[in-house]
Amino acid sequence: MEPTTDGITYRSISKMIDHAILTPNLTQEDLERGCQLAIAYDVASVCTMPFYVSECVRLLRGSSVKASTTIGFPHGGHTTSVKCAEADQAVRDGCEELDMVVNISQVLSAQWDYVKKDIDAVVQVAHGSARKVKVIFENCYLQDEHKIRLCEIATELCADWVKTSTGFGPTGATFDDVRLMRQHVPETVQVKAAGGVRDIDTALSMRELGASRCGTSRTQEVLDEWRSRLSLPAVGFARTNSVGY
């Protein structure tokens, strides 16, 4: 029988993790190593830079780890047509999940028709090819009323996740934001916490609050500690120097 802590197995947590390899100074070797780490720890997905998607897909082939990438990242200010082109390219490269950033300026300007059309355009590209979309709010810049309205829009458009942050803003996911977002989307829309999930206790707390995914570059630290608590053997992957996210 698989060991548990409070009924939670290793894969209950590992399959919450989107391993982020998005820092712009990562080398080709770093990116490849990130994919290898993701396979070794059996995470949900690798979220990589768009140019690396096809290679990421190749490296993950045969594993249960999905390839994911970013759209309009990290500031959300790309035109809708550019976001759609990015989404189309990601789909053609084999990406399974797309993490798109809303147009933050238009959200703060309460230009909700624009915001809705921008999100919908990417959702349509992704869903048209049976891919999933995570809508990134970048909550550090928003008030609760903005977050709630974005939850409503994401629900109307059948987005697959609402996501707290890019991990590149001044702050990342907070417990209050995850709680708020979970309260304002139905069960058909999942919640992803990203930015600042750097230890197992934070990941467990996010899970308790209703997050089904956590984006982090600290995957190794989080899951090594979880394996230790479950008295599972070490993965045997040489420790990396995690930065950011």
PAZAPA-4460 file (N, C-alpha, C; in steps of 0.05 Angstrom, whole numbers, plus 32768, in hexadecimal, padded with zeros to 4 digits):
% residues 245
    n_x    n_y    n_z   ca_x   ca_y   ca_z    c_x    c_y    c_z   seq   type   mol
   8011   7FE8   8000   8000   8000   8000   8012   8019   8000     1      M     A
   800A   802D   7FF0   801A   8045   7FEE   8019   8055   8008     2      E     A
   8030   805D   8013   8030   806C   802C   8022   8087   802A     3      P     A
   8016   8090   803F   8007   80A9   8040   800E   80B8   805A     4      T     A
   8009   80D2   8059   8008   80E3   8071   7FED   80F0   8071     5      T     A
   7FDD   80EB   8085   7FC2   80F5   8087   7FB2   80EE   806D     6      D     A
   7FB8   80D6   8063   7FA9   80CC   804C   7FB3   80D7   8031     7      G     A
   7FC9   80E7   8031   7FD3   80F3   8019   7FEB   80E4   800F     8      I     A
   7FEB   80DA   7FF7   8001   80CA   7FEB   8016   80DD   7FDF     9      T     A
   802C   80D1   7FD7   8041   80E0   7FC9   8036   80EC   7FAF    10      Y     A
   8028   80DB   7F9F   801E   80E5   7F85   8008   80F9   7F88    11      R     A
   7FFA   80F9   7F9E   7FE6   810E   7FA3   7FF2   812A   7FA2    12      S     A
   800B   812B   7FAB   801A   8145   7FAA   802A   8148   7F91    13      I     A
   8039   8133   7F89   804A   8136   7F71   8039   813D   7F58    14      S     A
   8021   8132   7F57   8010   8138   7F40   8001   8153   7F43    15      K     A
   8007   8162   7F58   7FFE   817E   7F5A   8013   8191   7F4E    16      M     A
   802B   8188   7F4A   8041   819A   7F43   8045   819E   7F25    17      I     A
   8044   81B7   7F1D   804E   81BF   7F03   806A   81CA   7F07    18      D     A
   807E   81BA   7EFE   809A   81C2   7F03   80A1   81D8   7EEF    19      H     A
   80A8   81EF   7EFA   80AD   8207   7EEA   80CA   8209   7EE2    20      A     A
   80CF   820A   7EC8   80EA   8210   7EBE   80E7   8228   7EAB    21      I     A
   80E3   823F   7EB7   80DB   8257   7EA8   80EE   826F   7EAC    22      L     A
   8102   826C   7EBE   8115   8282   7EC3   8125   8286   7EA9    23      T     A
   8127   829F   7EA0   8133   82A4   7E85   8150   829D   7E82    24      P     A
   815F   829A   7E99   817B   8294   7E97   8181   8276   7E98    25      N     A
   816D   8265   7E96   8171   8248   7E96   817E   8240   7E7B    26      L     A
   8192   8230   7E7D   81A0   8226   7E64   8191   820E   7E59    27      T     A
   819A   8206   7E41   818E   81EE   7E35   8192   81D6   7E48    28      Q     A
   81A9   81D4   7E55   81AE   81BE   7E68   819C   81C0   7E80    29      E     A
   8197   81D8   7E8A   8185   81DC   7EA0   8168   81D3   7E99    30      D     A
   815F   81DA   7E81   8144   81D3   7E79   8141   81B5   7E76    31      L     A
   8155   81A8   7E6B   8154   818B   7E68   8154   817E   7E84    32      E     A
   8164   8188   7E95   8165   817D   7EB0   814B   8181   7EBF    33      R     A
   813E   8197   7EB9   8123   819C   7EC5   810F   8187   7EBD    34      G     A
   8110   8180   7EA4   80FD   816B   7E9A   8104   8150   7EA6    35      C     A
   811E   814A   7EA9   8126   8131   7EB6   811D   8130   7ED3    36      Q     A
   8120   8147   7EE0   8117   8148   7EFC   80F9   8143   7EFF    37      L     A
   80EA   814F   7EED   80CD   814C   7EED   80C5   812F   7EEA    38      A     A
   80D2   8121   7ED8   80CD   8105   7ED4   80D4   80F5   7EED    39      I     A
   80EB   80FB   7EF8   80F5   80EC   7F10   80E2   80EF   7F27    40      A     A
   80D6   8106   7F2A   80C5   810B   7F41   80A7   8107   7F3A    41      Y     A
   80A1   8100   7F21   8086   80FA   7F18   8072   8110   7F1E    42      D     A
   8078   8128   7F14   8067   813F   7F18   8051   8140   7F04    43      V     A
   8040   8154   7F05   8029   8156   7EF2   8033   8160   7ED7    44      A     A
   8043   8176   7ED7   804C   8181   7EBE   8066   8190   7EC1    45      S     A
   8073   8195   7EAB   8089   81A8   7EA9   807F   81C0   7E9B    46      V     A
   8081   81D7   7EA8   8079   81F1   7E9B   8093   81FE   7E92    47      C     A
   8096   81FF   7E77   80AF   8209   7E6C   80AA   8220   7E59    48      T     A
   80C0   822D   7E51   80BE   8244   7E3F   80B4   823A   7E23    49      M     A
   80A5   824A   7E15   8099   8241   7DFC   80AC   8235   7DE8    50      P     A
   80C4   8241   7DE5   80D7   8237   7DD1   80E0   821A   7DD6    51      F     A
   80DD   8211   7DEF   80E8   81F7   7DF7   80D2   81E1   7DF8    52      Y     A
   80BA   81E8   7DF0   80A4   81D5   7DF3   80A8   81BB   7DE4    53      V     A
   80B0   81BD   7DCB   80B3   81A5   7DBB   80C8   8192   7DC6    54      S     A
   80DE   819E   7DD0   80F3   818D   7DDC   80E9   8182   7DF7    55      E     A
   80DA   8192   7E06   80CF   8188   7E1F   80BC   8171   7E1A    56      C     A
   80AC   8173   7E06   809A   815D   7DFF   80AA   8143   7DF8    57      V     A
   80BF   8147   7DEA   80D0   8130   7DE2   80DC   8123   7DFB    58      R     A
   80E6   8133   7E0D   80F3   8129   7E25   80DF   811B   7E38    59      L     A
   80C6   8124   7E39   80B2   8119   7E4B   80A4   8101   7E3F    60      L     A
   80A9   80FB   7E26   809B   80E5   7E18   809F   80CB   7E28    61      R     A
   8089   80BC   7E2C   808A   80A3   7E3B   8086   80A6   7E58    62      G     A
   8085   80BE   7E62   8080   80C3   7E7F   8063   80CC   7E82    63      S     A
   805A   80D0   7E9B   803F   80DA   7EA0   803F   80F8   7EA5    64      S     A
   8056   8105   7EA0   8059   8122   7EA5   8051   8130   7E8B    65      V     A
   8040   8145   7E8E   8037   8154   7E77   804A   816C   7E71    66      K     A
   8049   8175   7E59   8057   818E   7E51   8043   81A5   7E52    67      A     A
   804C   81BA   7E60   803B   81D3   7E61   804D   81EB   7E5B    68      S     A
   8041   8200   7E52   8050   8218   7E4C   8040   8231   7E52    69      T     A
   804C   8248   7E4D   803F   8262   7E54   8036   8271   7E3A    70      T     A
   8021   8281   7E3E   8016   8291   7E28   8014   82AE   7E33    71      I     A
   801E   82C1   7E24   801D   82DD   7E2C   802C   82E2   7E46    72      G     A
   8041   82D4   7E4A   8050   82D3   7E63   8068   82E6   7E63    73      F     A
   806E   82F4   7E79   8060   82F3   7E93   804D   830B   7E97    74      P     A
   804B   831E   7E85   803D   8336   7E8A   8021   8338   7E7F    75      H     A
   8019   8325   7E6D   7FFE   8324   7E63   7FF7   8339   7E4F    76      G     A
   800A   834A   7E47   8004   8361   7E36   8005   835C   7E18    77      G     A
   800A   8343   7E10   800B   833C   7DF4   7FEF   8341   7DE8    78      H     A
   7FEE   8347   7DCE   7FD4   8348   7DC1   7FC7   832C   7DC1    79      T     A
   7FAD   832C   7DBE   7F9F   8312   7DBE   7FA8   8301   7DA7    80      T     A
   7FAD   830D   7D90   7FB6   82FD   7D79   7FD1   82F0   7D7E    81      S     A
   7FE3   82FE   7D8C   7FFD   82F2   7D93   7FF9   82DB   7DA7    82      V     A
   7FE8   82DF   7DBA   7FE2   82C9   7DCD   7FD7   82B1   7DBF    83      K     A
   7FC6   82B5   7DAC   7FBB   829F   7D9D   7FD0   8291   7D8C    84      C     A
   7FE2   82A1   7D81   7FF8   8295   7D71   800A   8285   7D83    85      A     A
   8010   828F   7D9B   8020   827F   7DAF   8011   8265   7DB6    86      E     A
   7FF8   8267   7DBB   7FE8   8250   7DC2   7FE8   823B   7DAC    87      A     A
   7FE4   8244   7D93   7FE4   8232   7D7C   7FFF   8225   7D79    88      D     A
   8015   8234   7D7C   802F   8228   7D7A   8034   8213   7D90    89      Q     A
   802B   821A   7DA8   802F   8207   7DBF   801F   81ED   7DB9    90      A     A
   8007   81EF   7DAF   7FF8   81D7   7DA8   8006   81C7   7D93    91      V     A
   8010   81D4   7D7E   801D   81C6   7D69   8037   81B9   7D72    92      R     A
   8043   81C4   7D87   805C   81B9   7D92   8057   81A2   7DA6    93      D     A
   803D   819D   7DAB   8036   8186   7DBC   8030   818D   7DD9    94      G     A
   802E   81A7   7DDF   8028   81AF   7DFB   800B   81A6   7E03    95      C     A
   8008   819D   7E1C   7FEE   8194   7E25   7FDF   81A8   7E36    96      E     A
   7FEE   81BA   7E43   7FE1   81CE   7E55   7FEE   81E9   7E50    97      E     A
   7FDD   81FE   7E4E   7FE6   8219   7E48   7FDF   822C   7E5F    98      L     A
   7FF3   8239   7E6A   7FF0   824C   7E80   7FF1   8269   7E74    99      D     A
   7FD9   8275   7E71   7FD8   8290   7E65   7FD4   82A6   7E79   100      M     A
   7FE1   82BD   7E74   7FDE   82D4   7E86   7FC9   82E6   7E7B   101      V     A
   7FB6   82EF   7E8C   7FA2   8302   7E84   7FB0   831D   7E7D   102      V     A
   7FA1   832E   7E6F   7FAB   8349   7E6B   7FA6   8359   7E84   103      N     A
   7FBB   835C   7E94   7FB9   8368   7EAF   7FB0   8385   7EAD   104      I     A
   7FBB   8394   7E99   7FB3   83B0   7E96   7F95   83B2   7E91   105      S     A
   7F8A   83A1   7E80   7F6E   83A2   7E79   7F5C   8399   7E91   106      Q     A
   7F66   8386   7EA1   7F58   837F   7EB9   7F56   8397   7ECC   107      V     A
   7F6C   83A4   7ED1   7F6C   83BB   7EE3   7F5C   83D2   7ED8   108      L     A
   7F59   83D3   7EBE   7F48   83E8   7EB1   7F2B   83E0   7EAF   109      S     A
   7F24   83C8   7EBA   7F09   83BE   7EB9   7EFE   83BC   7E9C   110      A     A
   7F10   83B5   7E8A   7F08   83B1   7E6E   7F01   8393   7E6B   111      Q     A
   7EEB   838C   7E76   7EE5   836F   7E79   7EDE   8361   7E5F   112      W     A
   7ED3   8370   7E4C   7ECD   8364   7E32   7EE8   835C   7E25   113      D     A
   7EFB   836D   7E26   7F16   8367   7E1A   7F22   834F   7E29   114      Y     A
   7F21   8350   7E43   7F2D   833A   7E53   7F21   831F   7E4C   115      V     A
   7F06   831F   7E4A   7EF8   8306   7E44   7EFF   82FC   7E28   116      K     A
   7EFF   830E   7E15   7F06   8305   7DF9   7F23   82FB   7DF7   117      K     A
   7F35   8308   7E06   7F51   8300   7E06   7F54   82E4   7E11   118      D     A
   7F47   82DE   7E28   7F49   82C3   7E34   7F3B   82AF   7E22   119      I     A
   7F23   82B6   7E18   7F14   82A4   7E07   7F23   829B   7DEE   120      D     A
   7F31   82AE   7DE2   7F40   82A7   7DCA   7F54   8291   7DCF   121      A     A
   7F63   8292   7DE5   7F76   827D   7DEB   7F69   8263   7DF3   122      V     A
   7F53   8265   7E03   7F44   824D   7E0A   7F3A   823F   7DF2   123      V     A
   7F31   824E   7DDE   7F26   8241   7DC6   7F3C   8232   7DB7   124      Q     A
   7F54   823E   7DB5   7F6A   8231   7DA7   7F71   8217   7DB6   125      V     A
   7F73   8219   7DD0   7F7C   8202   7DE0   7F66   81EC   7DE0   126      A     A
   7F4E   81F3   7DE6   7F38   81DF   7DE8   7F32   81D3   7DCC   127      H     A
   7F37   81E3   7DB7   7F33   81D8   7D9D   7F45   81C1   7D96   128      G     A
   7F5B   81BF   7DA5   7F6F   81A9   7DA1   7F70   8198   7DBA   129      S     A
   7F5C   8199   7DCB   7F5A   8189   7DE3   7F71   818E   7DF6   130      A     A
   7F7A   81A7   7DF7   7F8E   81AF   7E0B   7F80   81BF   7E21   131      R     A
   7F8E   81C2   7E38   7F82   81D0   7E4F   7F90   81EB   7E53   132      K     A
   7F80   81FD   7E60   7F8A   8218   7E64   7F88   8220   7E82   133      V     A
   7F9E   822C   7E8B   7F9F   8238   7EA6   7FA0   8256   7EA2   134      K     A
   7F8D   8265   7EAE   7F8B   8282   7EAB   7F99   828F   7EC2   135      V     A
   7FB0   829D   7EBD   7FC0   82A9   7ED2   7FB6   82C6   7ED7   136      I     A
   7FAF   82CB   7EF0   7FA5   82E6   7EF8   7FBB   82FA   7EFE   137      F     A
   7FD1   82F1   7F0A   7FE5   8302   7F16   7FD9   8314   7F2C   138      E     A
   7FD1   8306   7F41   7FC1   8312   7F56   7FCF   8328   7F66   139      N     A
   7FE9   8329   7F65   7FF8   833D   7F74   7FF0   8359   7F6B   140      C     A
   7FE6   835C   7F53   7FDE   8376   7F49   7FC0   837C   7F4B   141      Y     A
   7FB1   8369   7F55   7F94   836B   7F53   7F87   836E   7F6E   142      L     A
   7F6E   8379   7F6E   7F5D   837A   7F85   7F4A   8361   7F84   143      Q     A
   7F3E   835B   7F9B   7F2D   8343   7F9B   7F16   8345   7F86   144      D     A
   7F0C   835C   7F81   7EF6   835E   7F6D   7F00   8356   7F52   145      E     A
   7F19   835C   7F4B   7F24   8354   7F32   7F27   8335   7F30   146      H     A
   7F31   832A   7F46   7F35   830D   7F47   7F1A   82FE   7F45   147      K     A
   7F06   8308   7F52   7EEC   82FB   7F51   7EE0   82FD   7F35   148      I     A
   7EE3   8314   7F28   7ED8   8317   7F0D   7EE7   8305   7EFA   149      R     A
   7F01   8302   7EFD   7F10   82F0   7EEC   7F08   82D3   7EF1   150      L     A
   7F02   82CC   7F09   7EF8   82B1   7F0F   7EDD   82AC   7F00   151      C     A
   7ECC   82C1   7F00   7EB3   82BE   7EF2   7EB7   82BB   7ED4   152      E     A
   7EC9   82CB   7EC8   7ECF   82C9   7EAC   7EDB   82AE   7EA4   153      I     A
   7EEE   82A5   7EB4   7EFA   828B   7EAF   7EE6   8275   7EB0   154      A     A
   7ED3   8277   7EC2   7EBE   8263   7EC4   7EAC   8264   7EAC   155      T     A
   7EA4   827C   7EA3   7E93   827F   7E8C   7EA0   8273   7E73   156      E     A
   7EBA   8275   7E71   7EC9   826C   7E59   7ED3   824F   7E5B   157      L     A
   7ECC   8242   7E72   7ED3   8226   7E76   7EF2   8222   7E76   158      C     A
   7F00   8235   7E81   7F1D   8231   7E86   7F21   821A   7E99   159      A     A
   7F38   820D   7E97   7F3C   81F5   7EA7   7F47   81FC   7EC3   160      D     A
   7F57   8211   7EC5   7F62   821B   7EDF   7F61   8239   7EE0   161      W     A
   7F5F   8243   7EF8   7F66   825F   7EFE   7F80   825D   7F0E   162      V     A
   7F93   826F   7F08   7FAE   826D   7F14   7FB5   8288   7F21   163      K     A
   7FC1   8287   7F38   7FC6   829F   7F48   7FDA   82B2   7F3B   164      T     A
   7FF0   82A8   7F30   8007   82B9   7F2B   8019   82AD   7F15   165      S     A
   802A   82BE   7F0A   803F   82B5   7EF8   8057   82AA   7F07   166      T     A
   805B   82B3   7F1F   8074   82AE   7F2E   8089   82C2   7F29   167      G     A
   8083   82D6   7F17   8096   82EB   7F10   808D   8306   7F1A   168      F     A
   8076   8308   7F27   806C   8321   7F32   8079   8326   7F4E   169      G     A
   8072   833C   7F5B   807E   8342   7F75   8078   832D   7F8A   170      P     A
   8061   8321   7F88   805A   830B   7F9B   804C   82F5   7F8B   171      T     A
   804B   82DD   7F97   803F   82C6   7F8A   8025   82BF   7F97   172      G     A
   801F   82A5   7F98   8006   829B   7FA3   8004   82A0   7FC1   173      A     A
   7FEC   82A7   7FCA   7FE6   82AA   7FE6   7FCF   8298   7FEE   174      T     A
   7FCE   8290   8007   7FB8   827F   8010   7F9D   828D   800C   175      F     A
   7F9D   82A7   8011   7F83   82B6   800E   7F7A   82B6   7FF1   176      D     A
   7F8C   82B9   7FDE   7F84   82B9   7FC2   7F7A   829E   7FB9   177      D     A
   7F88   8288   7FC1   7F7F   826E   7FBA   7F63   8268   7FC5   178      V     A
   7F5F   8270   7FDE   7F45   826D   7FEB   7F2F   827C   7FDC   179      R     A
   7F35   8295   7FD5   7F22   82A6   7FC6   7F1C   829B   7FAB   180      L     A
   7F30   8292   7F9C   7F2B   8287   7F81   7F1C   826D   7F82   181      M     A
   7F22   825C   7F96   7F13   8243   7F98   7EF5   8249   7F9E   182      R     A
   7EF0   825E   7FAE   7ED5   8264   7FB5   7EC5   826F   7F9D   183      Q     A
   7ED3   827A   7F89   7EC5   8288   7F73   7EC7   8279   7F58   184      H     A
   7ECF   8260   7F58   7ECD   8250   7F40   7EC0   8235   7F48   185      V     A
   7EB2   8229   7F35   7EA5   820F   7F3B   7EBA   81F9   7F3B   186      P     A
   7EB1   81E1   7F42   7EC3   81CA   7F43   7ECF   81C3   7F27   187      E     A
   7EC1   81CC   7F12   7ECB   81C7   7EF7   7EE3   81D7   7EF0   188      T     A
   7EE9   81EC   7EFF   7F00   81FD   7EFB   7F13   81F8   7F12   189      V     A
   7F2C   81F1   7F0C   7F40   81EB   7F21   7F4F   8205   7F28   190      Q     A
   7F5E   8204   7F3E   7F6E   821A   7F47   7F8B   8212   7F48   191      V     A
   7F9D   8223   7F3D   7FBA   821F   7F3E   7FC7   8235   7F4E   192      K     A
   7FD7   822E   7F62   7FE7   8241   7F71   8003   8241   7F65   193      A     A
   800E   8259   7F60   8028   825B   7F54   8037   8272   7F60   194      A     A
   8051   826E   7F64   8062   8283   7F70   8062   8280   7F8F   195      G     A
   8079   827A   7F9A   807B   8279   7FB7   8075   825E   7FC3   196      G     A
   806F   8249   7FB3   806A   822E   7FBD   8085   8220   7FBE   197      V     A
   8093   8223   7FD5   80AF   821B   7FD6   80B4   8206   7FEB   198      R     A
   809F   81FC   7FF8   80A3   81E6   800B   808A   81D5   800D   199      D     A
   808C   81BE   8019   8076   81AB   8019   805E   81B6   8029   200      I     A
   8064   81C4   803E   804D   81CE   804F   803C   81E2   8040   201      D     A
   8049   81F3   802F   8039   8205   801F   8029   81F6   800A   202      T     A
   8035   81E2   7FFE   8027   81D2   7FEA   800F   81C4   7FF7   203      A     A
   8013   81B9   800E   7FFD   81AB   801C   7FE6   81BF   8024   204      L     A
   7FEE   81D7   802C   7FDA   81EB   8033   7FCA   81F3   801A   205      S     A
   7FD8   81F7   8004   7FCA   81FE   7FEB   7FB7   81E8   7FE3   206      M     A
   7FBF   81CF   7FE6   7FAD   81B9   7FE0   7F94   81BA   7FF2   207      R     A
   7F98   81BF   800C   7F82   81C0   801F   7F6F   81D6   8017   208      E     A
   7F79   81EC   800C   7F68   8203   8005   7F5A   81FF   7FEA   209      L     A
   7F62   81E9   7FDC   7F53   81E3   7FC3   7F64   81E5   7FA9   210      G     A
   7F7E   81EB   7FAB   7F8E   81EC   7F93   7F94   81CF   7F8A   211      A     A
   7F91   81CB   7F70   7F97   81B0   7F65   7FB3   81B0   7F58   212      S     A
   7FBF   81C7   7F53   7FDA   81C9   7F48   7FE9   81DF   7F57   213      R     A
   8003   81DB   7F58   8016   81EF   7F62   802C   81F2   7F4E   214      C     A
   8032   820B   7F46   8049   8210   7F35   8061   8217   7F46   215      G     A
   8077   820A   7F42   808F   820F   7F51   80A8   8206   7F43   216      T     A
   80BE   8214   7F48   80D8   820A   7F3F   80E6   81FB   7F56   217      S     A
   80D9   81FA   7F6D   80E5   81ED   7F85   80DA   81D0   7F88   218      R     A
   80D4   81C4   7F72   80C9   81A9   7F72   80D9   8195   7F82   219      T     A
   80F3   8196   7F7E   8104   8183   7F8B   8103   8185   7FA9   220      Q     A
   8105   819E   7FB3   8103   81A3   7FD0   80E8   819A   7FDB   221      E     A
   80D3   81A2   7FCD   80B8   819B   7FD7   80B4   817D   7FD8   222      V     A
   80BB   816F   7FC3   80B6   8152   7FC2   80CA   8141   7FD1   223      L     A
   80E3   814B   7FD4   80F5   813C   7FE5   80EB   813C   8002   224      D     A
   80E1   8153   800B   80D6   8154   8026   80BE   8142   8029   225      E     A
   80AD   8142   8015   8095   8131   8016   809C   8114   8017   226      W     A
   80B0   810C   8006   80B9   80F0   8007   80C5   80E9   8022   227      R     A
   80D3   80FB   802E   80DE   80F6   8048   80C8   80F2   805D   228      S     A
   80B4   8102   805C   809E   80FF   8070   808F   80E4   806C   229      R     A
   808E   80DB   8053   8081   80C1   804D   8094   80A9   8050   230      L     A
   80AD   80AF   8058   80C1   809A   805B   80C6   808B   8041   231      S     A
   80C5   809A   802B   80CB   808F   8010   80E9   8094   800A   232      L     A
   80F5   8082   7FFB   8111   8086   7FF4   8115   809F   7FE3   233      P     A
   812D   80AB   7FE5   8134   80C2   7FD6   8133   80BC   7FB8   234      A     A
   812D   80CF   7FA8   812B   80CB   7F8B   8147   80C6   7F7F   235      V     A
   815B   80D2   7F8A   8176   80CE   7F80   817D   80E0   7F6A   236      G     A
   8170   80F7   7F69   8175   810C   7F54   8186   8121   7F61   237      F     A
   819E   8127   7F56   81B0   813A   7F63   81A2   8155   7F66   238      A     A
   81A6   8161   7F7D   8197   817A   7F84   819E   8190   7F70   239      R     A
   8189   819F   7F69   818C   81B6   7F57   818C   81D0   7F67   240      T     A
   8195   81E5   7F5A   8193   8200   7F67   817A   820E   7F5D   241      N     A
   8165   820C   7F6C   814B   8218   7F63   814C   8236   7F66   242      S     A
   8140   8243   7F52   813E   8260   7F53   8122   8268   7F4B   243      V     A
   8118   827E   7F58   80FF   828A   7F50   80E6   8279   7F55   244      G     A
   80D0   8282   7F49   80B6   8275   7F49   80AE   8268   7F64   245      Y     A
***
